[in-house]
Amino acid sequence: MTHCYISAVATATAHANIALVKYWGKSQVALNIPAAGSLSLTLEALSTRTQVSLQDGAEDQLYLDGAPAEGRALARVSAFMDLIRDRVGSTARVRVDSSNNFPTAAGLASSASAFAALARAGSAAFGLELSPRELSILARRGSGSAARSVFGGFVRMQAGQAADGSEAFARPLSELDLELHAVIAVAAAGPKKVGSTDGMEHTRQTSPYHAAWLQQVESDLEATEAALKEKDFDRLAELVEGSCLAMHADAMAARPGILYFQAPTLAAIERVRALRAAGTEVFFTVDAGPHLVAFTPPAQRAAVAAALSDCPGVAEVITSAPGAGAALESTG
Ligand code: DP6
């Protein structure tokens, strides 16, 4: 790690990612260390663009899609910027302008692209030069899934053993040449009710299934990476849907139970399985919200999108190719 000159302003873009093997549970809250690894695909269509400007004044400022933000969102960004300030020995306040090219209120994965972009732009603004691994570790402190959005394409996150989080980072699986696209069925239901951070902590503390869930993740990771390598769709469908359903079973078994699925989610699951039974290479996952994400080869994406947009309760369908990692756009 070296320090270079401080830029007054830096802008970065990062894309959201969707996990094929889910992250659900932490081993340490303070450093945000996941209890197990995960495996994701970064998505081109969902991106966040963030500008960090050093400024005079006593407080950080945050603007989301042009509107000033306060409360929990500002506190989370400010605490994240403190990690960077502490490393470079600065007390300078910042103005953060962040915008998503997709509706934040829909509850689509926004913390991943948000903190990957903030890590990239924030470190550049303060002249903190980080390796990709260090950037992934930094982004993880903002949000676990953000560690994966530092990289493009298929990405594997490891939890490691180190209590200081130095082994909890992601790396790109760049040797894979399978091309999967995503079809997101946005449920009409609106924002998610229990955020993933709170949901996974509540699950860890109260779900009798949590140990069994965590135990399954490591073998799912190995098997999923192998199935991606072998382009074995049947195996991928079994593994990816299995990881998703086991994560949700864990959350549902919490007390009180957390239920992210809604009627449109179930309708979309049925539709994906019917498509697969009829010969389409497609499988689904669902994050901490009601939206379904289907993965399919590019040639079948239009047919999958048409079938999902026709599902009851699906308000909108977003399709996406794989996306690139977090990138610095400009400094000045
Ligand atoms: C269901 O990364 O949002 O999307 O680390 O608390 O910010 P924090 O959690 P977050 O959790 C993502 C949960 C998930 C599964 C996944 O993306 O792996």
Residues whose N, C-alpha, C, O or C-beta is under 5 A from the ligand:
A	BS01	DP6	A19 V21 K22 Y23 S38 S111 G142 S143 G144 S145 A146 S196 T197 D287 A288
